[in-house]
């Protein structure tokens, strides 16, 4: 039996919306995650991560909204398919992928 495990995190970043949005594109390219859907005007992107040797890939929905001129809120929701067999091995995989995304985004924004 398979089901979706859902995990999410929201972070406010001290950079403009445009800088964060452009950096997200670079992060997704460097991580080699597949963009399934993108809404440039709404600043929302749906990506599929790579699967691991013992885990499924995750679908991440990334949304970006301005808080003010130099502050942006980034929300990431990860949905990972798990089965009763992979549930133990895959535990926390969505959180790790979200953390990886934010770590890479921080590096991109610092450069």
N, C-alpha and C positions, 0 to 999 in steps of 0.2 A: 504494500500500500504506500502511495506517495502523497506528500502534502507540501505546501509552501511554508517555509519559515521566513518570517518578516522581521527585519531589524531596521532601525532608522536612527539618524543623528542629524542635528542642525547646529551650524556654527556661524557666528558672525565674524566677518573678516574686515580689517581696516584697509580696504582698497575699494576703488570704484567698481561699479557693476561691469563696465566694459572691460576693465583689466582682468577681473575675475573670470568673466565669460570667455575671453580670449585664452586665458591660461588653462581653463578647463578643456578646451579643444586640444591644446598641446599635451596635457596630461593623458587624455584618452588615447591620443596617438602613441605616446611613449609607452603606455601600458599595453598597447595593442588590443584594447577592448573594442568590440564591434558596435558601432552606432546603429541602432535599429530605427529610431525616430528622433527627429530634432525639430524643435520649434524655436527658430532664431528670434522671432518677435517676443515670444513669451518666456524665453530663456529657460527652456526645459529640454532635457535630453534623456533618452532611454537607451541604455547600453547593455550589452551582454558580455560578461566576463568569460575568460577561458576556464574550462573545467580542469580540475586537478586529477592526479592519478586515482584518487579514492573519493572524489567529490564531483558534484555537478557544478556547472557554471551558475552564476547568479545574474539576475536582471536587476540593474540599478536604475532608479529614476532620480535624476539630479535636477533640482530646481534652484534658480537664483533670482532673488528679489533685492532691490535696493532698500536699505534702511534710511540712508541719507546720501549726500553727494559722495562721501568717501568711506562709506561703510556698506557692506553687502552681506545678506544672509544666504547661506548655502544649505539646502536640505537634501539629504541623500536617503533614499529608501532602498533596501536590498531585499529581494525575494529569491530564496534559494530552494530548489526542489530537493527534498530529502525523502528517503525511504526508511523503512524500519531497519534495514541493513546499514545504510550510510549515516543514519542519524547520529550515532556516537562519533564516528570519524569526522563527520562534517560539522560537528557542533561548533558554533561561533564563526563559521566561515564567512557569513555575511558581514559580521562585525569586523573581521580582519580585512575584508575587501574595502569596506567603508574607510577604515583606518589607513589603508594603503592609499586610497584615493586622496584623503586629506593630507597625508604626508607628502605625496607627490605634488599636490596643489601648493602646499607651503613652499616647497623647493622652487617651483616654477615662479611663484610670486616674489620670491627673494632674489631671483636672478634678473 
